Amino acid sequence: MEPLKTFLVLDGNALLHRAWHAIPPLTTRDGRVVNAAYGFTNVVEKMLNIYQPAYMAVAWDLPGATFRHEAYKPYKAQREKKADELYEQIPMIQEILAAYGIPSLSAPGFEADDIIGTIAQMNADEGGIETLIVTGDRDALQLVNDTTKVVFFIKGLSEVKIYDAAAVEEKFGVTPIELIEVKALMGDSSDNLPGVAGIGEKGAVELIKKFGSVEGILASITRGEVPDKYAKKFVGNEKNALQMRMLVEIVKNVPLKDFSRLLCALRAPDEARLRALFVDFEFSSLLKKYGGERIVTDGNGSDRLGKKQGKKGGKSESVEGKNVSTPGGVMGEWLGLLVTTKQPDMFGATVAGVILSDGTRVWHAEHPDKAVLAELVQELSRAKYVVTYTAKMAMHAFAEMGVDLSSVLASRPLYDAEVIAYMLNSGARDFPLENIVHDVLGRVAKSEEELARALPDLGQALQKKLDEVGMDKLYRDIEMPLIPVLFDMEYEGICVDKKMLTDLSKAFGEKIATLTKEIYTLSGTEFNVNSPSQLANVLFDTLQLPTKGIKKTKSGYSTAAPELEKLWEMHKIIPLIEEYREVAKLKSTYSDSLPEMIAPDGRIHTRYSQTIAATGRLSSMTPNLQNIPIRSELGKKIRYAFVAKEHYVLLSADYSQIELRLAAELANDESFIRAFKDGADIHRRTAAEVWNISEDEVTKDQRASAKAINFSILYGVGPRALARSTGMNFEEAREFIARYFAVHPGIQAYIDAMKLQARSQGYVQTLFGRRRYLPDITSGVPQLVAAAERMAMNMPIQGTQADIIKMAMIALASWLEKSGLRAKLLLQVHDELVLEVHEDDVAEVQKMVVEKMSNVASYRVPLVVDVATGKSWGDIA
């Protein structure tokens, strides 16, 4: 019997979104975002290599309504449109697929799932063909049978599971075909399908296992065979249940125009076309595979970090070709370290190679095992200075193999070329090693070995540049010792209650459905609330809301949040739309996404970058925990899912009003300094001084106005913006600002001084010497000049705050390591540090945290730290 031929069919939209979330933002030199295209192409490469299919195709959704939308108007109506940069990558991907000879298939009125189902059915009917569906969408599991399996992504693009019929039943307790019935009953919030109210997954599985189908349940209800607790939920909902059943079943007879299996037969790719595309999109590692030259790109991702793809099982060998694993201990004081990793694909990130160089010789260990890595660490321990690139990434790569690189790098002067290049030019977008070597040393490095060979000289040259601009102490005392601290925080991670997030996601889905109905009622029509054009049509045509002052886009009037704020009092629908957007964002960004990011240890391991924010602030990524809303009650609910492990609590230490305190210090504003020394309510004191009344006479509205200007004056707020945020009219706001500066002349003098310094020196700096260069301030373009002036005002304050909290992290980490207490630093979010502390050690840790953070720097204005503890982050928010 001949073996089955494999037909590989990819769910284009599902993989597009997976790649978008799994791969960090990658941009080409001309600004095109290409991360989804890059991730998608790597999936195609892996699928081809692993399964070697005879046939292959990619199914895509088309814009516009399908038969499901026609049958059920709310279908997928709650879905928030992703950024245009995501959808702009679809043509890129389809062009790449065409070069591989892989057709892209779609059909008007149908979804990608229906095309996939049709192909699977055609293959089953013909015989001799096995269909493998590659997706991250659970819906495809209903198609599994004797000739169809699903290659299912269960964690980004890094982990897959192959589902056959047995695996489906083991996972869900029902057969693949019965999954249709289960989904019909329980609904699907991601598709905006309510199912049968009151029936969850457990109840749905129980009913289907007993009665076989939705129709079987309805028939059994009439015979009195269904338990009353379930039967009553179907009363009046029979038609709805049958409609859900129709909507969730994948169609298997889509009329695919001009389709033939021969069209999908794989042939050799058009390598010349692929090379041209990979050059255009700057995919270095993929280009290398197809015989192209390495390209210098933008530094945002693996292609841009000097990484390369390699084959498993490679020997450790030097560029001289000798089979050696370590240099043998003969080296100079300066040693370069370059770690390359495989692209994080479905097999997980692994060390692809480690390259050491003393500037003359180069040792390159490809795919080293744990023993070789341990030997390399010993070699590093003999060096006086180590120069590397993305040191924290290297620490993680070694840690994945069970080898501690962090300790040896933390115990000697470490020069991280990326971090130093960022410090020297924090306004740049990215810092690829090839560019740093070229800009600093004037060399063109065409290989990883050449890059590694340049590192010792690069480290010494970067040291001189730090000295020239007075930032050596900033690097040695703050940025360099922070690297191992951040590594430890990332490695530790934070516990997350997955069930709580799942429950929240369901609750958010129900809230979205309720808000959608209310919006439909107020508007008098049903429409896609997520569609800016449809929403604009409802607001400005149907409801005739005023358009004066509303910005226009190419497609009509804008419905962006700032524009809707102008209409807040005009109609009850506006607050509902704002609430809808907030809930939808919380659901998609957090309650739906965070569970997928939980590692096997039950913790989420965010990554911190030192090289993104021009002010010096740290940036949290994958996931971004700094953007979880804390002002709204709904946003706070997300924080409750972040919990302490058993017998531990979370401790939050938050600098109180640190930016205002630093503004007082930098501006030498006596009024502010006196108020902070007095321990006064700073906003009440400001209001009293501006209106020339006693603090007891200050009204709630007056305090709110003072608070608004205290927090915004250093960001260039004008009377129009202040009026909008406080309810004053324009003249009142202008007068208020004039009185404010009369009371706080130091603030006015500081603003003027920073603008003047930026123009005369080209930069402003923090109290610790961190610089931000502002070339646009002399551009002559009014918008650019205004933006540069705002940066000149706030960067010294924000940057000094960033420096202080980094110093606090270093001091705390050092003390905790020596103390022997059971406590770990987990998170840094804005002005807050979060620790996990054993219940018995809380009092001692809390006392020392306040002491260390309060005294990390000394100014006329005291640094005040608020501390709280709880079992969850929400308890202490």
Secondary structure, 3 states (H helix, E strand, C coil): CCCCEEEEEEEHHHHHHHHHHHCCCCECCCCCECHHHHHHHHHHHHHHHHHCCCEEEEECCCCCCCHHHHHCCCCCCCCCCCCHHHHCHHHHHHHHHHHHCCCEECCCCCCHHHHHHHHHHHHHHHCCEEEEEEECCHHHHHHCECCEEEEEEEECCCEEEEECHHHHHHHHCCCHHHHHHHHHHHCEHHHCECCCCCCCHHHHHHHHHHHCCHHHHHHHHHCCCCCHHHHHHHCCCHHHHHHHHHHHCCCCCCCCCCCCHHHHECCCCCHHHHHHHHHHHCCHHHHHHCCCCCCCCCCCCHHHHCCCCCCCCCCECCCCCCCCCCCCCCCCCEEEEEEEECCCCCCCCCEEEEEEECCCCEEEEECCCHHHHHHHHHHHHCCCEEEECCHHHHHHHHHHCCCCCHHHHHCCCEEEHHHHHHHHCCCCCCCCHHHHHHHHHCCCCCCHHHHHHHHHHHHHHHHHHHHHCCCHHHHHHHHHHHHHHHHHHHHHCEEECHHHHHHHHHHHHHHHHHHHHHHHHHHCCCCCCCCHHHHHHHHHHHCCCCCCCCCEECCEECCCHHHHHCCCCCCCHHHHHHHHHHHHHHHHHHHCCHHHHCCCCCEECCEEECCCCCCCCCEEECCCCCCCCCCCHHHHHHHCCEECCCCEEEEEEEECCHHHHHHHHHHCCHHHHHHHHHCCCHHHHHHHHHHCCCHHHCCHHHHHHHHHHHHHHHHCCCHHHHHHHHCCCHHHHHHHHHHHHHHCHHHHHHHHHHHHHHHHHCEEECCCCCEEECHHHHCCCHHHHHHHHHHHHHHHHHHHHHHHHHHHHHHHHHHHHHHCCCEEEEEEECCEEEEEEEHHHHHHHHHHHHHHHHCCCCCCCCCCEEEEEECECHHHC
